[in-house]
């Protein structure tokens, strides 16, 4: 059986405590993963300053070249995966088998990771707003006539990772290029991507002690968040809420992303159905940038029906079908709970699942060990209905009617907002809103991002702070 070890300070570690990964369709055991405990993590974190010194000794231009090479290696080479070797195609199949994400999704999302690594100079230029990166070699320098000085905020960066989509790994991947060591806790069903990225880093020449792979339990994850100077946490609101006031932890929870149609464009709503549908259903609806609500000043019922007719065509397909558009749930109890929650909330007057009516079949589909949720568009008559601002791990969105003048103050926290309008006053309100993290003005799908503009947080400003600096006679 394939065994995936922990990687601690550059050395593989086999534990007596292991978790098993099973195929979401057959239940067959695919691999076992060694676990580390909290005390081991604390011990390793205490040695991260040495690992950071190793990265600091590598000039930035050489480090960037290593990361670019790691991108090529990640996508093309046969790499160690525990006690076996793994081709890229093996990786895609393993990833799909334990997460339930179709292979076509896995390949597409792995491409995002490859792109970030191969284009690390462009990515970091966007994160730093064009900083001359040689300044990080000495800590200070001159650019455009200004003296600049940057100091790290931490000796190591921790990431508590999810299992739902490998594309999120592109967010932490630039860390070694910024001379900060990594401590990664993989999602239970998705050790494949972080382990493969680390192997690509190692083959490209990144110091082994700077890339640590630490599968662990909830307590161990807490030690990573407490012990590393800066970190990144993925999870639902119950996971992320305890850290929402901790500036050291960058949170990646529910996005509550939205499309807003202005009064000047609502008469032409039919022109935007394809854009809205893509924003809802891309990547199986499993990303924080997927739309979970469509806010309109009128025509809500017609828009909900049109979206339902389009999304009702999406059907369950096998994980290896190149035309698959939905991800299975690795744990079939999860979609049961989600569907039950929606049904219970639909009992509150003022909301209708229009997609289920159009399709004529239930949203929950079961087949053997597998379960899927078919798309659901819920028309809400008022903005305060309990289903008006919910987010789920499948293509779900509410359609909510609300006067344009009230939208921005009522939509709540919104990771990505696409505002379809040419009204300058409405655009001005949106630009000044504190609710919206990323704003698309015009008919731009929320899932289409530019890598030089991070949609949630900024890794460079998380890992470095600018310091006042003067020198004389040095």
N, C-alpha and C positions, 0 to 999 in steps of 0.2 A: 504494500500500500504506500502511496505517496505520502511522505512526511515533510511538512514545511516547518523549519525551525524558527525560533526567534533569532534576531540578529542583535547582539549586545556588544557595543564598542568594537565592532568589526569582526566579531566571532559568532559563528552559529551556536545556538544553545538549544539542546534537547531537554525537555522537561518531562517529568513523570506525569504531570497534569496536561492532558491534551483534549482538544475539542475535535469533533468529527464533522466533516462537511459531506452532505449527501446531495445526490442529484434530485432536483425538484420534481422530475417526472417519475423516475424509477425508484427512488429511495435508496439507491445503491450508494455506499460510502465511496466518495471520490478521494478524500484526503483527510489527514489528521494534522492539527496545528498545535505546536508546543505553546504553552502559556507561561507568562512570567507573572510574578506577584508584586504587590506594592513595594515591599522592602527592596526587592531587586531593582525596581525602577528608580527608587530614591537613591540607591547606591550609584546607579549609572548616571543619573542626572548630576550628581556631585562631581563627575569627571568630565563634564561637557566643556569646561573652560579649556581643557587641553585640546579637545577636538576642534574648538573654535580657533585656537592658535594655529592648528594645522591648516585650516581653511584660510586664515588671515595671511599665511605665508605664501599663498598662491596668488600671483598677480591676476587682476580682474580679467585681462584679455585672455589669459590662459584658462581661467576658470570658465569663462563664457564658451570658449572652444570645447572644453570638456562636456559642458551641458548640451551643446549642440550635437556633439558626437553621441551623447547618451540618447538623444532623440532618435538618431538613426539606428542605434543598437536596439532600442526598445521595439522598434517597428520591423526590424529585419533579422536580427540575430537569434540563434538558438542559445538560450541562457539557462543557467541553473535554476531549478525550482525545487528547493529542498534536495532530496536525494535522487532526483531525476533531472533530465534536460527537457526544456520546453521551447518549442517553436512558437512563432507568433500565432499561428493557427491553433496550436494546442492551447495557448493562453485564452484566445477568444472562446473556444469550446468549453474550457474549464470555467471561465467567468460566467458564461450563460448557464451552464449546468447547475451551479449552486445559487445563483441570484434569481433565476427565472426570467431575466432580461433576454429578449431575443438576440440571436447572434448578430443580426443586422444593427441593432442598437449598440451592442458591445463594440463592434468594429467602428461605428461612427464616433462613439465617445472616446475610444482609444485613440482615434485620429486627433481629437482635441488635445490629448496629453502629448502626443507626438509633435503637434504643431507648436505648442508652447515651448517644448524643449528645443526644437530645431530653430525656433525664432526667438530665442531667449533675449537677444539684444533688443529686438523690437518691443518685446513684452516689458522688459525692465526700463526701457526708455519711456514707455507709457506710464509705468508705475512711479518713476522718479521725475516725470515731466522734463526729460532730456538732460538729466544730470550727467556730467562727465564721470563715468564710473571709476576712473583711475583715482578719484578722490577717496574712494573707500580703501585703497591700498595703504595710504598714509593717514587717513582720517581727516585730512584737510587739503585744501587746494584753492586755486583761483579759476573762476569761470565767468566770462562776460564782465570782467573787471571787478567781480565780487569775490571776497574771501569767504569760503564755505567750509564748514566743519560738521561732520556727522558722527554720532556715537551710537553704538548698538544699545538697544533697550534690554537685551537679554544675552545669555550665553548659549541658549538652546531654544528651539521652537517645537512645541508639541502639537499634534493634530489628532483629534478623536474623530475617526472617519466613519462614513455611512456605508451601507451595502446596496443602496438603491440605484446608483448611477455612477459608472467609472469616470464620467466627464468631470466630476468635482475634484478629481485628483490634480487637475491642471492648476488649481488654486494654490496648493502648497508646493508644487513641483519646483518653482523658481528659488526656493529657500537656500539650497547650497550655493547657488550662483550669487547670493547676497552674503555669503560667508558666515552663515548661521547653521549650526548642526540641527539635525532633525531627529525627533522621537515620535514615531508613528504608531498609533493603535488602530489596526485595521478593523473594518466592520466584520461581524462574525462570518457572514457568507461571502465576503469579498476581500480576502487577503491577496488575491492574484495581482491586481494592478499595483498596489504599493510595493509588493515584493519584487515584481518585474522591473519597476522603475529603479528601485535600489540596485538590482543586479546590473542594470544598464549604467547607472552612476559608477558602480565599482569598476566595471570593465572600461569605462572612459577615464578612470584615474582619480575619481573623488576619494578622499581619505575614508577608509572603512569606518572609523570611529564616529564619523560625522553623519552617518545614515543608519539609524537604529529602527528596527522593526519589532514592536513589542505587543503581540497579542495578549490581552489581559481582560480582567473582569471589571465591573463597575468601580470597585475600590481602586484598582490599578489605574483606571482612567482618571479618577480624582487626583491621584498622586501626580500624574502627568500635568494636569491643569494647574495644580498648586505649585509644582516644583519647577516647571519651565518658566522662564521670565515672560514669554509670550506664547499664545496658543490659539488654536482654531477648533471650534466645537460644532459638529453637525448633529441635528436631532430635532424632534418635535418640541413644542413649547414646554412640555413637562421636563424635558432634558435641558433646554437652554435657559429657561426662566431663572433658575437659581444663580446664573452668572450674568444676568443682564446689566448689572451695575458694576461689573468687574472689567475695568478697561484693559486688563491683560489678556482677556479672552475675546477673540473675534467670533461672533455667533453667526451660524448659518442654519436658521430654523425655517419655519414656514415663510413663504415669500408674500403671499396674498397679492400677487401681481394682478394688474387690471388693465382693461381697455375702457377708455372713456370716450364717448362720442359727443361732440359739441352740438349745440342747437343749429349751427350753420351747416352741419354735415348730416344731420339725422335723416333728412328727406332722402338721402342717397345711401342709406344703410346697406342696401343689397350689394353695393360695390365693395363692401369691406368684410363680407361673410367669410371669404376664403382666408383672409389675414387673421381674423378672430379665431377661426377654427384651427389654423396652424398653431396659434399661440396657446390654445387649450390642449391640443392633442399631441404635439411634437414630443418625441422621446417617451411616448406612452403616458404623458401627463405627470411624470414623476419628478420634475425639476421645480425648484423654487421660482424659476422664471416663467413657468407655465401660468397662463391666466386662470384665476379662480373666480373672477367676477367681471361682468360687463355692465357698466353703468351708462344709462342712456336717459335723455330727457323725455322720450316718448317712444312708441312703437316696440315696447318691450316684448309683448306677447308674440308679435310677428318675427322679431329677431330670434327669440328663443325657439320658435317653430322652425325657422330656416336653419339655424345651427343644428337642431335636432335631426332634421332631415339629412344634413350632410354627415354628421358624426354617427348616425345610426347605421351607416354603411360599413363602419369599422367592425370587423368580426374577429373572433378568436382564431389564431393560427399557431402552428407548432413553432417551438423556439428556434428551429433551424430553417424556417420558411423565410426566404429573402424579402417577402412582402408583409411580414408580421408588423403590426402597428400597436400591439398591446403587450405588456409584460405580465407574466404569471407571477403570483405571489409565492415565494418560497415557503412561507408558512400559511397554509390554507385557512387557518382560523382568522387571520387578519382581515381578508375581504368580507368574511361573514360578519365581523364586528362593524366594519365600515358601512356595509349595506344596511345592517340593522339600525345603525345610528341615523342614517339618512331617512329610512322608513319612519322611525320614531319622530324625527323632526318634521317630516311631511305631514304629520298629524296636526301640527299647529296650522290653523287656517291661514291662507294667503300664499301658498307655494304649491307648484305642480311640477312633477318630473315629466317634462314634455318629451324627452327622448324615449322613455319607456313606453309612452303612449304611441309615438310614431313607430317604434320598432315592433311593439306588440309582444315583446318577450322581457323577462326579468333582467336586471343589470348583472346579477350574480350568475356566473357560469362555472360549473364544476365538472371536472373530468379526471377520474382517478384521484391521484394525490394533488392535482393542480386545481387552481381556482383563479378566475379572472373577474374583473369588473368592467363591463361595457360602459362606454361614455354616458354621462348623465348631464343634461342641461336642465336646470331648475329655474322656472320663472317665479320670481318673488314680487309680489304686488307692492311691498314696502321695503325700505332699506333696513328696517330693524327686525326683519324676520330672522330667526336663528340660522337659516341656511344662506342668508345673503352674503355672509363674509366667512365662509368655511373653506378649508383647503384639505384635499385628500390625495392619496397616492395613486390616482388614475385620472383619466380625462373628465374632470368635473368643473363646471362653472355655473354660477348663478347669473341671471339677467335681472338687473334691478333698475327700476325707474326712479329718477330723482331729478329735481330741477337743477339745471347747470350751475346756478349760483350757489347751490348747497353742496355740490359734489365733493370739492376738495376738502372741505371741513368735515365731511361725513365718511369718507372712504377708509379712514384709519391708516395704519402703517402699510406701506406699499413698496415692495422691493423694486419692481419695474412697472411703470405706467406708460402705456401708449395712449396718447391723447390725439384723437382724430378731429382736428379743428384747424381753422385758419383765423380764428377770432383772437386778435392781439390781446384783448383784455383777459380772456380766459387763459391764454398762454402765459400771460404775466403772473396771474394767480398761481398757476401750476409751477412756474419757475421759482416762485417765492415760497412754495409749500415746504414745510418741514416733514410732511408725511411720506414724500416720494424720494427714494434713494436714486433711482435711475429714471430719467425722463426721455421718452421718445415723442417728439412732436411730429405728427403726421402718421400715415398708415404704415407703420413699421412693426412687424411681429415682435412680440416681447422676447422670443427665444433667439433672436438674431442679435448677437453681441459683437462688439469690437474688442479685441483682446487688449488693446492699449488703454482701454477705459474700464477698470474693474467695476462690476455691477454691485459688489457688496464688499466694502472694506478695501484697503490698500495695503498689500503685504509690505511694501517698502516703509511706509509711515508707521506700520505696526512694529517693524523690526529696528527702525532707526529713528532718532530724533536729531534735529538740528541744534547745534550748540554755538553760542556766541564765542567768537575766537579772535584774538588779536596776538600779534607777535612782533617782537622787536629785537634785532641783533641775534637771531637764532640761526 
